[in-house]
Amino acid sequence: MAVPMMWFSKKAVYALQALTAMARDNRGKPRQVQELAENQGIPVKFLEQILLGLKRQGILHSKRGVGGGYQLARTADHIGLVEVLEAVDGPFHGPEFPPAAARGLTEFFSELNHELRERLEQTTIADILAREVGSESLSFEI
């Protein structure tokens, strides 16, 4: 039996990383997969699969040809983290314990999964970017 884990898949992490980078550098122009992959340290072929899946889910648009690539289909404040996670990994749910597990343990993780899902539903790509801006504005002088 596998040990229950709450980590997101590498695919989901890369999807969030790519979307955040696209939102951060929203030039209004499509981003090429090769450039995005290099800048984010994501294998190109893997990123191509991820972005294609996000396109199928309506999170991204794509443009072929010269000057083509991928861009956000909606503004960053309309792209929720849970939507992205479910677009790449399917329905979100945390670890589940076998029936023989202690009732307290099962209840605790059930509550934790519920709280995590709520937080993911309330958080957007724009919220993630806002955290970056907030941390950059801090300065300490001596």
C-alpha positions in Angstrom: 0.0 0.0 0.0 1.3 3.5 -0.9 1.7 6.0 1.8 -0.8 8.9 1.4 0.9 12.1 0.3 -0.4 15.6 -0.3 2.1 16.7 -2.8 1.1 17.9 -6.3 2.4 16.2 -9.4 5.4 17.6 -11.2 3.0 18.3 -14.1 0.8 20.4 -11.9 3.7 22.3 -10.4 5.1 23.0 -13.9 1.7 24.1 -15.1 1.4 26.6 -12.2 5.0 27.8 -12.8 4.4 28.3 -16.5 1.1 30.2 -16.1 2.6 32.4 -13.4 5.5 33.3 -15.7 3.1 34.0 -18.6 1.0 36.3 -16.3 4.0 38.0 -14.9 5.3 38.8 -18.4 1.9 39.5 -20.0 3.2 41.4 -23.1 0.0 40.7 -24.9 2.0 38.4 -27.3 2.0 34.6 -27.3 4.9 32.9 -25.6 6.9 30.3 -27.4 7.2 27.0 -25.7 11.0 26.8 -26.1 11.6 30.2 -24.5 9.2 29.5 -21.6 10.7 26.1 -21.0 14.3 27.5 -21.0 13.3 30.4 -18.7 11.5 28.2 -16.2 13.8 25.1 -16.3 11.0 22.8 -17.6 11.7 20.1 -20.2 10.3 21.3 -23.6 8.4 18.2 -24.5 6.8 17.9 -21.1 5.8 21.6 -21.2 4.3 21.2 -24.7 2.0 18.4 -23.3 1.1 20.5 -20.3 0.3 23.7 -22.3 -1.8 21.7 -24.8 -3.8 20.3 -22.0 -4.3 23.8 -20.6 -5.5 24.9 -24.0 -8.0 22.1 -24.2 -9.4 23.3 -20.8 -9.8 26.9 -22.0 -7.0 28.3 -19.8 -4.7 29.1 -22.7 -5.1 30.2 -26.4 -2.5 29.3 -29.0 -1.5 30.8 -32.3 0.4 29.0 -35.0 3.1 30.3 -37.2 5.6 33.1 -37.0 5.0 35.0 -33.7 2.9 32.2 -32.5 2.8 30.4 -29.1 0.6 30.3 -26.1 -1.1 33.0 -24.1 -3.6 33.2 -21.3 -7.2 32.9 -22.4 -8.4 35.0 -19.4 -6.8 37.5 -17.1 -4.8 36.0 -14.2 -7.4 37.0 -11.7 -9.8 34.7 -13.5 -7.6 31.6 -13.4 -7.9 29.7 -10.1 -5.3 27.3 -8.8 -7.7 24.5 -8.3 -8.8 24.9 -11.9 -5.2 24.5 -13.1 -4.5 21.5 -10.9 -7.7 19.7 -12.1 -6.9 20.6 -15.7 -3.7 18.7 -15.6 -4.3 16.0 -12.9 -8.0 15.5 -12.8 -10.3 16.0 -9.8 -8.4 17.2 -6.8 -8.4 15.2 -3.6 -5.8 14.7 -1.0 -4.7 11.5 0.6 -7.2 8.8 1.6 -6.6 6.3 4.3 -7.7 2.7 4.2 -10.7 1.7 6.4 -8.3 0.1 8.9 -6.6 3.5 9.7 -7.3 5.2 12.9 -10.6 7.2 12.8 -8.9 10.3 14.2 -6.2 10.2 11.4 -8.9 9.8 8.7 -11.0 12.7 10.1 -7.9 15.0 10.4 -6.8 14.5 6.8 -10.4 14.8 5.6 -10.6 18.2 7.2 -7.2 19.2 6.0 -8.1 18.2 2.4 -11.3 20.3 2.6 -9.4 23.3 3.9 -6.7 22.9 1.2 -9.3 22.7 -1.5 -11.1 25.8 -0.3 -7.8 27.7 -0.2 -7.0 26.5 -3.7 -10.4 27.5 -5.0 -10.0 31.0 -3.5 -6.5 31.6 -4.9 -5.8 32.8 -8.4 -2.7 33.2 -10.5 -3.0 37.0 -9.8 -2.9 36.3 -6.1 0.4 34.5 -6.6 1.8 37.4 -8.5 0.6 39.8 -5.8 2.7 37.8 -3.3 5.8 38.3 -5.5 5.2 42.1 -5.7 4.7 42.2 -2.0 7.9 40.4 -1.2 9.9 42.6 -3.6 8.7 45.8 -2.1 10.2 44.9 1.3 13.5 46.6 2.0 15.6 46.6 5.1 18.0 49.4 5.8 20.6 49.5 8.6 
